Amino acid sequence: MMAKNRRQSLSGKVMVVLEYGLVLLGSFFIAIGFNLFLLPNDVASGGVIGISTILNALFDWQPSFVQWSINIPLFFLGTFILGKNFGLKTLVGTIFVPLFVALTSTLAPATPNPLLGAIFGGMAAGLGIGTVFKGKGSTGGIDLAAQILHKFVPLPFGICIALFDGVIVLTSMFVFSIEQGLYALIGLFITSRTVDLVQVGLNTSKNIMIITERVDEVRQALLNEIDRGVTVWHAEGGYTKQNRKIIMCVVTQSEFSRTTQFIKSIDPSAFIVVMNASEVIGEGFSKS
């Protein structure tokens, strides 16, 4: 028992180290994307890095100092107002993103093309933010500001973030040009998509809902031929008000065509609804 506890303790410590490593690695990716692509092309694609891009153009203020001056007070203000312990990893992200921005500020821009800057800068920022999230951390900044606003204003949290980012992008249109603001929107969109990609990966599964008169045969085919688990729901027909059974089964992309063929071979009149499942956690799929 003691040996098992020691192994669990060691495993927990290794996991914590890996999580901090992911937060630092993600912070580095964000800084690289900022200095190589976003800042040289005046692409202020939301967030604190977008604010620092605008202030650098207006007053020649160092972006890293601008980011520290916004992130650190927001971290402590969020802790005070929201009454939360955001954790050491959030503080690490809050501090190390500007630090890496300062350390990589002498790197030569990768491209003078603002469209390429928006695309690849957005990808790098999204990769960094997604990696930080994988490490169960946060870079603070606008997310904390949005949480504070959400506490006092009856708006969904996602809308609060969109409002802040929208103001930053709109400001960039006045400071730079409408075209630069549109590039910023492109960068913002690519960042959000890349974060999703890092979080859930490329493997999109299919959630299949089947309404059939031959429930037992379809269920057995899914269990034995496709080798996937099923769930049977009891429902009521909206028009007939008759009791019906709905079969739910999640399959991988490669199994999808074979699955629908099996279902149709058993019951050609089966009603099938297919939905994308971005991430599936459990036996036969991802473990975490």
FENSUL-V686245 format. One record per pair of residues at least 12 apart in sequence whose C-alpha atoms are under 8 Angstrom apart, sorted by sequence separation. I is the first residue (numbers start at 1). J is the second residue. If there is no record, write none. Layout:
((I J) (I J))
This chain:
((42 54) (52 64) (169 181) (233 245) (234 246) (147 160) (232 245) (233 246) (39 53) (49 63) (52 66) (146 160) (232 246) (233 247) (34 49) (42 57) (52 67) (146 161) (169 184) (232 247) (233 248) (75 91) (169 185) (231 247) (232 248) (230 247) (231 248) (49 67) (143 161) (146 164) (230 248) (231 249) (48 67) (72 91) (75 94) (142 161) (230 249) (229 249) (230 250) (228 249) (229 250) (48 70) (72 94) (142 164) (228 250) (48 71) (71 94) (72 95) (228 251) (71 95) (68 94) (68 95) (222 249) (219 247) (226 255) (68 98) (215 245) (67 98) (215 247) (226 258) (65 98) (211 244) (212 245) (226 259) (64 98) (211 245) (212 246) (63 98) (64 99) (211 246) (210 246) (211 247) (64 101) (209 246) (210 247) (222 259) (63 101) (64 102) (209 247) (210 248) (63 102) (93 132) (208 247) (209 248) (208 248) (209 249) (207 248) (208 249) (221 262) (97 139) (207 249) (208 250) (221 263) (207 250) (208 251) (93 137) (94 138) (206 250) (207 251) (218 262) (93 138) (94 139) (205 250) (206 251) (218 263) (93 139) (94 140) (205 251) (206 252) (89 136) (90 137) (91 138) (92 139) (93 140) (94 141) (205 252) (206 253) (89 137) (90 138) (91 139) (204 252) (205 253) (218 266) (89 138) (90 139) (91 140) (203 252) (204 253) (217 266) (90 140) (203 253) (206 256) (214 266) (214 267) (213 267) (212 267) (212 269) (213 270) (212 270) (211 270) (212 271) (210 270) (211 271) (210 271) (211 272) (210 272) (209 272) (210 273) (122 186) (123 187) (126 190) (127 191) (130 194) (208 272) (209 273) (75 140) (118 183) (122 187) (126 191) (130 195) (134 199) (208 273) (209 274) (23 89) (27 93) (31 97) (35 101) (74 140) (75 141) (78 144) (82 148) (114 180) (118 184) (121 187) (122 188) (125 191) (126 192) (129 195) (130 196) (133 199) (208 274) (30 97) (31 98) (34 101) (74 141) (78 145) (81 148) (119 186) (120 187) (122 189) (123 190) (124 191) (126 193) (127 194) (131 198) (207 274) (208 275) (24 92) (28 96) (115 183) (118 186) (119 187) (122 190) (123 191) (126 194) (127 195) (130 198) (131 199) (206 274) (207 275) (20 89) (23 92) (24 93) (27 96) (28 97) (31 100) (32 101) (35 104) (40 109) (71 140) (75 144) (78 147) (82 151) (114 183) (118 187) (122 191) (126 195) (130 199) (206 275) (207 276) (23 93) (27 97) (31 101) (35 105) (71 141) (74 144) (78 148) (206 276) (207 277) (36 107) (41 112) (43 114) (70 141) (74 145) (119 190) (123 194) (127 198) (205 276) (206 277) (24 96) (28 100) (32 104) (35 107) (36 108) (37 109) (40 112) (41 113) (42 114) (122 194) (204 276) (205 277) (27 100) (28 101) (31 104) (36 109) (37 110) (41 114) (45 118) (204 277) (205 278) (35 109) (36 110) (37 111) (43 117) (204 278) (205 279) (36 111) (43 118) (203 278) (204 279) (205 280) (38 114) (41 117) (203 279) (37 114) (45 122) (201 278) (200 278) (201 279) (37 116) (38 117) (200 279) (37 117) (38 118) (36 117) (37 118) (37 120) (38 121) (37 121) (38 122) (36 121) (33 120) (34 121) (33 121) (33 122) (33 123) (33 124) (34 125) (32 124) (33 125) (48 141) (30 124) (31 125) (47 141) (48 142) (29 124) (30 125) (47 142) (29 125) (30 126) (30 127) (29 127) (30 128) (29 128) (30 129) (28 128) (26 127) (27 128) (26 128) (27 129) (25 128) (26 129) (26 130) (26 131) (27 132) (25 131) (26 132) (25 132) (23 131) (24 132) (22 131) (23 132) (22 132) (23 133) (23 134) (22 134) (23 135) (27 139) (22 135) (23 136) (21 135) (23 137) (19 134) (20 135) (23 138) (19 135) (18 135) (19 136) (47 164) (51 168) (58 175) (19 137) (46 164) (47 165) (50 168) (54 172) (46 165) (50 169) (45 165) (46 166) (47 168) (54 175) (46 168) (45 168) (46 169) (44 168) (45 169) (44 169) (44 172) (43 172) (42 176) (43 180) (44 181) (42 180) (43 181) (45 183) (46 184) (45 184) (43 183) (44 184) (45 185) (43 184) (45 186) (45 187) (46 188) (45 188) (43 187))
